Amino acid sequence: MTIGTATLVPIRPPVMTAQIVGSLAYLARGGFILGIGLGGVPPAFELAGRQWEDRHDLFRETVEVVRALARPGAPYEGRFARFTNLTVDPAPPEDLEIWFSGTSRAAIRLTLEYATSWFPGRIPLRVVDRLTCGATESEGACDTTVAA
């Protein structure tokens, strides 16, 4: 069985997210997918005591912290999380599958940099083609026509 989060928005402290991921992965016996995105609702950030403008940095740090805490005794120095020799149990899996959710070219770039898969949500296929054209090394080979 595989379980996953639909899309976590980086409003929680990164270490707390790593603990949640470790617990869910343990309960799923390794069949866990972390769905994460930047978030599209500014009031959610405000209610969590976070700044909407910080969502990119919060996302990056959350992924970095989750990956760092897959190993015992991890160090990390960031804007939102700082620790030395930290171990969480159960730890996030080292081979954690991360799906990034977003519907922009920036989302594709973040997927390529921080995630293993892209979860675009509900958008038309022609938009998927437009967004992904040129996102990989075969940049010149884009066919943006989609059969009706």
ABEGO torsion letter per residue (X at the ends): XBBBBABBBBABBAAAAAAAAAAAAAAAGGBBBBBBBAEABAAAAAAAGBBAAAAAAAAAAAAAAAAAAABBGBBBBBAABBBBGBBBOBBBBAABBBBBBBABAAAAAAAAAABABBBAEBBBAAAAAAAABGABAAAAABBABBBX
